[in-house]
C-alpha cells in the first residue's frame, strides 16, 4: 500500500491508527488511538477497554464527558456498537479536509455479536467473566481485511518479549490527540515523556510516565525510539544503525485531568490477551 515514504518520514508513524467509535446510526461518539500487532500469525488491533466499553477502568462507570455511554447505562439507549480503524496516510500533498475524506484505507469491525457478546478480548480474573485486570483489549483483525489491505507496514511484530527499561528512560506516546486532529488528521503525534515509576514496583501490570498527553491518545503505543545514525570509526569507515523502536506498552490516559502522570500497561498484558 505504501509505495514510497516521504523523505525523513518515520516508518513508526505508520504503526499508530486512529479510531472512531460509532453508534447504530454511524455517528462518531468517541475518537481514540490504537495500534496493530502481528503475533505468531495472528493480527490484532490493540486499544483500551474504556475506548470500546465506555467504562472507566477503576470505577466501572461511564465518564461524565462520555454522554453516549451515560445515556446507555442510565436510560437504556443503544450503546455504541462499531469501531472504525483508519490507517495513517503519509501524503504531504493531502489538502485540509476531514479525516474520513483523506483515508480510504480503513477497517470497520463490530464490537458485539448478534447475541450482544463482546467481540474483544481482555484480561479478567477468572478469565471468562471475572473482574477486569487491565485497561487493554485486543480485537483480532478479520482474515478478509488482512487479505484486502497489505497491513505488514502498519504492524508491530511482537514475539512475546518484555523489554527491560528503567525509571527516567525517555519514551514516546504515538497517537491522535483530538485537539490536533484538524491540523494533522492522517498521521499521529509523537508526545515525549519519561518513565516516572519503578517498572518492577506495583501490584498490577502497569507503570507510570510523566508526559503531557491529552484526550484522544488513549490506546496509543508507548515506545522507546532510536533515530537512524551513522557511527564513524577511525580511518573513515563506519556503520549505519537503522531507525528502531521497541514497544513497551499501551497508554491508558492520565491519572486525573489535572495531572501529567499517565498510566501505561506493560506488554505482558498482551501475552494474556493474545494467548487466551
PyMOL commands that set and color helices and strands:
alter all, ss='L'
color gray80, all
select helices_A, chain A and resi 11-15+49-53+67-75+99-102+143-148+152-154+178-180+234-236+268-274
alter helices_A, ss='H'
color red, helices_A
select strands_A, chain A and resi 17-22+28-39+42-47+82-86+106-110+124-125+131-132+137-140+155-157+170-175+189-195+206-211+221-226+229-232+238-241+244-254+261-266
alter strands_A, ss='S'
color yellow, strands_A
deselect
rebuild
show_as cartoon
